[in-house]
């Protein structure tokens, strides 16, 4: 029997009528001949309520108890979804993480999968059950405690089950109808993509297209799980949404697939850093320890024996970063002339697997920005992505100009 | 290490500040040198919310899914209680039913205990944990599904753990400060009992003194678990509340311990029932099938070949009972002359282990009622209880008169 994994996030199961709506989508796939594994999140708001109780009770909480409390939200949804399916005459049962069992590491609140044995769920499919409703976001440690996977854990659960059970596809139902060439709020020319390669999706996800959690895309790429993002609030069919898949499945070779942005970036530059082996580690080690999420890093040679080091981080981490840098300087970890902070920048990126084989994409990008008189402050590139920092006030203009320049409004 | 079981009901853990209050009581027992097993209910209101969702989703719900959803309420409290204790520097961890594991039958929503192995929790006590916080009301079936125990399940869990772990005592914290000689709302002379025998508590519990669930008292009696009922909203010490214990532990021999009542009773009499072997079964079988909770049953010989049969049931089951009786008559299950219904009666009972060895208690009771001109309609007696049905309007008067007659306001 072919098998599908279907995942419904918190807003898709926010109340009983939405659970019913989601169940109808599951039933339709059963009628098409699929066995289905449904992964559910907690009803929206419930996880926050539970987290709030834990944090009020114990600011430095025992993560094992945090996990035991917080995981209960998904368990409630799983039971209600199974009941809803039964009401629709679909043979279904719920599975909590420990019942599958979903073996994870013991890193509570950020556990990773160790294994997902198929035996128990397969036995129920063999008995005639058509749907296994699995509580997402959770697992079981070797010590027998409940673990949770951390942010985006339900997406990751869905992909892991799709990999373990050899699912034909993993459908992620959410509150958007797919992945767009850029944010439709910035340009109405934004177009929904029918397909996108894993690598492109990874770059877009980590750049702020909040459709899929990065970790779930990584996992899908590793196990070649075909992921589909689609809306739980629209009528959908087998062609709805955006398929995230191996690039081999994408016939048409686009140069650029999308334009991503990140609004609240800060640029910090250390001028005249005494240049010696290990100085980068000396700078970025203390920043990591201070919990600063350093994104871009650029190093230029300035003059003999000295270098300039520029990096970006979220604006709300600037104070923490400054403190870490000054403390490191004070204890002689490294020396520099001056620290320049610019917390008024935004990051714009163009992403596309096609640029690997197409020269001139960077030049085309820089020309489009120059035509709008937008000054580029920092540039970094990877194989399938070019990112720049610019003044924040030009962000929307830059996205629109690049979307036009690469003709993303036209289906390729 | 001596061990205590402490149980906190829904109102005692209704919010984070009440959980903190309960945890303080646990900490005090740890400081006295006890290892403690804490049994918790769901925060008040939470179980109703979950039950509501299940019933709205599926009126004829799959009880396995019902149990999986509803048991999550206790799991949340268990985690929060463990965290609260940790904040107070008490080494504690939470246990869900399947983690202990609490083995039960597979009768979902009314499961019964099969066994509670001590190994896992004992191992944690040996590691230095002082408190095991166990989610009440739940267990694990042989099929690996979550079960719940039905009404009063958390009290029963507490007693079962006290029996399994050989606890010195099982303290049930609730919103009343003990067991009274009668309802203080009816007479201010009602007095809190320091001790009461299991048998007396059983009679009082099933007669409407809603302090302890009957099943938990039965279990305590069978395993000789000393139960203490006390308030979670007052400062309590080792002498607070009421101890429910074996009668050997009760030095003073009271004749009567308490006066119980049940307001909404109906009396139904079948006149001139054709008397033959099996007629009682023919009458009460259909009533049981119709879900009528028959309480008192009295049979008198009237004339040769005929008898009168009287029974009582809750007033809101009268219509159901009439229907069952008339249907049985119509299909010839038995014959009778007339059915007389009186739905304006109340039941009054005096309870006391002392009456086993004291003649004249019944006569004293009837005399006290006669002195108030209260007519007795039905009488039944057991070894330690005498119950009468009277007109409902005399209920308060009768309770007060009996409380005075047996001098229950005076400590014996």
Contacts between the chains, C-beta under 8 A, distances in Angstrom:
chain1	res1	chain2	res2	distance
A	16	B	53	6.3
A	16	B	56	5.6
A	16	B	57	5.8
A	19	B	57	7.3
A	20	B	57	8.0
A	50	B	76	6.6
A	53	B	16	6.3
A	53	B	76	7.5
A	53	B	80	5.8
A	54	B	79	7.3
A	54	B	80	7.0
A	54	B	83	6.3
A	56	B	16	5.6
A	57	B	16	5.8
A	57	B	19	7.3
A	57	B	20	8.0
A	57	B	80	5.4
A	57	B	83	4.6
A	57	B	84	5.3
A	57	B	87	6.7
A	58	B	83	4.1
A	58	B	84	7.1
A	58	B	86	6.3
A	58	B	87	4.9
A	61	B	83	5.6
A	61	B	86	8.0
A	62	B	82	7.2
A	62	B	83	6.2
A	62	B	86	5.5
A	62	B	93	7.8
A	64	B	93	7.1
A	65	B	79	4.5
A	65	B	80	7.9
A	65	B	82	4.9
A	65	B	83	4.8
A	65	B	86	7.4
A	65	B	93	7.2
A	65	B	94	5.8
A	66	B	79	7.5
A	66	B	83	7.7
A	68	B	75	6.5
A	68	B	78	7.2
A	68	B	79	4.3
A	68	B	94	5.4
A	68	B	96	7.0
A	69	B	75	7.3
A	69	B	76	5.3
A	69	B	79	3.5
A	69	B	80	6.2
A	69	B	83	7.9
A	72	B	72	4.1
A	72	B	75	5.0
A	72	B	76	5.3
A	75	B	68	6.5
A	75	B	69	7.3
A	75	B	72	5.0
A	75	B	75	7.9
A	76	B	50	6.6
A	76	B	53	7.5
A	76	B	69	5.3
A	76	B	72	5.3
A	78	B	68	7.2
A	79	B	54	7.3
A	79	B	65	4.5
A	79	B	66	7.4
A	79	B	68	4.4
A	79	B	69	3.5
A	80	B	53	5.8
A	80	B	54	7.0
A	80	B	57	5.4
A	80	B	65	7.9
A	80	B	69	6.2
A	82	B	62	7.2
A	82	B	65	4.9
A	83	B	54	6.3
A	83	B	57	4.6
A	83	B	58	4.1
A	83	B	61	5.6
A	83	B	62	6.2
A	83	B	65	4.8
A	83	B	66	7.7
A	83	B	69	7.9
A	84	B	57	5.3
A	84	B	58	7.1
A	86	B	58	6.3
A	86	B	61	8.0
A	86	B	62	5.6
A	86	B	65	7.4
A	87	B	57	6.8
A	87	B	58	4.9
A	93	B	62	7.9
A	93	B	64	7.1
A	93	B	65	7.2
A	94	B	65	5.8
A	94	B	68	5.4
A	96	B	68	6.9
A	96	B	146	7.6
A	98	B	98	6.5
A	99	B	144	6.1
A	99	B	145	7.8
A	120	B	144	7.9
A	144	B	99	6.1
A	144	B	120	7.9
A	145	B	99	7.8
A	146	B	96	7.6
